[in-house]
Amino acid sequence: MEQRPMGVIGAMKIEVDAILSALEEAQEKVHGNMVFTSGRLSGVPVVVAQCSPGKVNAALCTQALIDFYAPRLVLNIGVAGGIGENVHIGDVVIATACVEYDFDTSALDQCSAGQMSVPGQEGLLDQFPCDEAAANILAAAGEGLYGHAHRGVVATGDKFVADPQVGEWLQKEFGALACEMEGGAIAHACLMNNVPCAVLRTISDNAHDSETVDFLTFAASSAQKAQQLLGEVLPRL
């Protein structure tokens, strides 16, 4: 019986190119104007998609991936902003959960930022869970490849965070270690479809770091590391 594929989503072309170039038996199909490339990596069936930045794009891509390919796990990869003094440029953060920090109905009710009702879920959710077993495997493999692998909350919003005060608020309010624009939406869509998910983000900037990097060069090298990591761990995910 054919193994169900592993789904991989990145927002930018540069974040998925390394994986696409390593795929064997690659085949492309278009769903919802997004290209989905199926193939094999390390002998394991994989479907790779570029969703474009933002929560709506990410959620639409995830739903199409689930509807057309029935993945056993959806992995979101890419770069992110680091939060806190201990999360440095070049480190990797693997999400234990994601929060949509820009969802805020507090002007109407007593809910805090990030809290929402979700179809099929009892009560209010303030975090979207990520698969613990997958996170453990990714963190163990990432420790050696990236130097430092952190596990914790990833904060998602439709905003590129450049203000250090916003990062400090995300840390204080949610305990976030990284911020980006897709992971929470992917975790949200996966929860509603009962599909496990994982989020792996390489830190490209942090207000606490004096170091700066060339973004495009860094994103390309991060994608290459993600491809190496996936090649190693896919048979165990």
Helices and strands as residue ranges (DSSP letters): E 6-10, H 13-22, E 24-31, E 34-41, E 44-50, H 55-69, E 73-82, E 92-100, E 116-117, E 124-125, E 128-129, H 132-146, E 149-156, H 164-174, E 176-180, H 183-192, E 197-205, H 215-233, G 234-236
